[in-house]
Amino acid sequence: MPRYYFDLRDENGTALDEEGLELSSPRAVQAEAAKSLGDMARDAILSASRPRGRDH
């Protein structure tokens, strides 16, 4: 089975996927990428809504 690597890049740099995932089809690759994107979006929303500290 082919191994696929999902490296992530943002304003802070790049996180390399050193393990990868063995996926059986292009459809499985697409599903994994979509799941990961959804997880990243959720995490970004949650971290943006957390208080960062007080200015007063």
C-alpha positions as CSV (number, residue, x, y, z in Angstrom):
1,M,0.0,0.0,0.0
2,P,1.4,3.5,-0.8
3,R,2.5,5.8,2.1
4,Y,1.3,9.4,2.0
5,Y,2.9,12.3,3.9
6,F,0.9,15.3,5.1
7,D,3.3,18.2,5.9
8,L,1.8,21.2,7.4
9,R,2.8,24.8,6.8
10,D,1.7,28.0,8.5
11,E,3.1,31.5,9.4
12,N,5.3,29.8,12.0
13,G,7.0,27.4,9.6
14,T,6.6,23.8,8.4
15,A,5.9,20.7,10.4
16,L,7.1,17.7,8.5
17,D,5.1,14.4,8.6
18,E,7.9,12.0,9.3
19,E,5.7,8.9,9.6
20,G,3.1,9.2,6.9
21,L,0.0,7.0,6.5
22,E,-0.6,3.9,4.4
23,L,-3.8,4.6,2.5
24,S,-5.4,2.2,0.0
25,S,-6.8,4.7,-2.5
26,P,-7.0,8.3,-3.7
27,R,-10.4,8.5,-2.1
28,A,-8.9,7.5,1.3
29,V,-6.1,10.1,0.8
30,Q,-8.8,12.8,0.1
31,A,-10.8,11.7,3.2
32,E,-7.8,11.9,5.5
33,A,-6.8,15.3,4.1
34,A,-10.4,16.6,4.6
35,K,-10.5,15.2,8.2
36,S,-7.2,16.8,9.0
37,L,-8.3,20.1,7.6
38,G,-11.5,20.1,9.6
39,D,-9.5,19.3,12.8
40,M,-7.0,22.2,12.1
41,A,-9.9,24.6,11.5
42,R,-11.6,23.6,14.7
43,D,-8.3,24.0,16.6
44,A,-7.7,27.4,15.1
45,I,-11.2,28.6,16.1
46,L,-10.9,27.3,19.6
47,S,-7.4,28.8,20.1
48,A,-8.6,32.2,18.7
49,S,-11.5,32.3,21.2
50,R,-9.4,31.7,24.3
51,P,-8.5,34.8,26.3
52,R,-4.9,35.8,25.7
53,G,-4.3,37.8,28.8
54,R,-5.4,41.0,30.4
55,D,-4.2,44.5,29.3
56,H,-5.3,46.1,32.6
